[in-house]
Amino acid sequence: MSDLFKKAISLGVGLTIVSKEKVEKVVDDLVKRGELAPSESKALVDRLIERGDEERGAFKSVVQEQVQRVLKELKVPVQADIATLESRIAVLESRVAELEGASPRENPAPDTPAE
């Protein structure tokens, strides 16, 4: 049984994309061929599904970490950076409006340059 389980686990990332139905079909085939006792089939399916879930979680974490690393290397701003800049812009707009003698909401939107 442990050798069979090792073979199944050796699928590695393959388990991250295999559905429960496919796992059950493979295990049923093993039972039909006599390579697995029927009493062990449910436990094996459960372990394979659990392992697949674990690998999906680990794979997702690795992908997220890599995406974050690449975004950082490319200097793509994160939401906090954008929020900080929006706040600074609001303060500057308010100060400009004060200096011009109007409230920020009274200022019309800038006109587009004429051609």
N, C-alpha and C positions, 0 to 999 in steps of 0.2 A: 504493500500500500504506500509506504513512504517513497519508494522509487517512482511509482506512478505519480504521486503528488509532486515530486521534484520535477518530473517531466512536464507536468501541467504548469508549474510555476515558472519553468524555464521559458515559457512563452513571453515573459517579461512584459514589455510595453503592450504586447498583443492583448493582454488582459484588460488594458484600459479601454479598449474599443469593442470588446466582445460583450454581447448582450447576455442576459440571464438565460434566455431561451437557447442560445447557441451552446452555452456551457452545459445546460441540462441535456441537450441533444448529444454532445460529445460523451458525457458521463453515461447516458443511456446506452450509447453504442459500446462503451467499455463494459457495461454490465452484460449486454447481449453477447459480447465476445468472450465473456467469462474472465475478463481481466480485473473485474471489480465486483465485490459482493454487493447484492442489492441493498443490504443493510447499511453499507458504507456510502452509498451514492448520494444521499441527501447531505450528509456531513461534508463530503467532498465538494458538492455544488455550493454549499454555504461558505466553505473556506475559500473557494475560488472566487466567488462573488465578493467576499470581504476583501480578499487580496486585490481584486480589480479596483474596488473602491479606494483602497489605500494607495494604489499606484496612480489612480486618476488624481487623487488629492496631491500626491507628491509631484506628479507631472505638471499639474496646474500651478503649484508653487514655484517650480523651477522656471516655467514659462513666464510667470508674472515677474519673478526676480530679473530674468534676462531682459524683459521688455522695459522694466524700470531702469536697468543699467544702461540700455541703449538710449532711452529717452534722456537720461541724465548726460550721457556722453554727447548727445546731439544738442544739449542745452535747451530742450523743449521745456517751456515753463509749466510748472504744476499749478493747480488751482489756487494754492496759497499765494504764489507769486502774482497771479492775475488779480486776486482779491486785494493784495497790497497795492498794486498799481492802480486799481480802480479807486481805492480809498485816497491815494495821493492825488489822483486826477480830480476827484471831487473837492478836495481841500484847495487845490490850485484854482479850480473854476470859481469857487466861492471867493477866494482872495482877489482874483481878477475882477469879478463882479463888484466887489467892495471898492476896488480902486477905480472902477469905471462909474461908480455911483448908482449901480442898479443891483437888484437882488438876483441871485443866480437863475431863478425861474423866469425872470422878465426878459432875459437875454434870448433872442431868437436863435435858431440853429444857424450855423454859418452857411452862407450862400455858396453854391458851387461856382467856380470861376467861369466866366463867360468865355466862349470861344471866339 
